[in-house]
Amino acid sequence: MKTPKQLALTDGTIKRIHVNQHVLRTNRKNGTNDPPITVQTSAGSFTARTVYFSKGKTMYRPERPLGCGAVLWIETTEPIAWEETKHEPADHPASTCS
């Protein structure tokens, strides 16, 4: 097992973690295996296959979705760690979610 990478953000920074449905559909359609989890922060957007955090809350807000359209996500201000990530370019659907 790979050692998780630690996200270098101060405690208190909001991190929103959600599944990118576009990536799931593309993976299913093309037989690919791109990381489908998006971590959105003020420092940028990152993708992962696994995200570790100690505590947070699950948010369901269909009346007030995130900018990307997500209505269900996990929100935490705790430090997080992840495996197999990449930084997303600005035009990727994951980066529009805040």
Secondary structure, 3 states (H helix, E strand, C coil): CCCCEECCCCCCCCEEEEECHHHHHHHHHHCCCCCCEEEEECCEEEEECEEEECCCEEEECCCCCCCCCCCEEEEECCCEEEECCEECCCCCHHHHCC
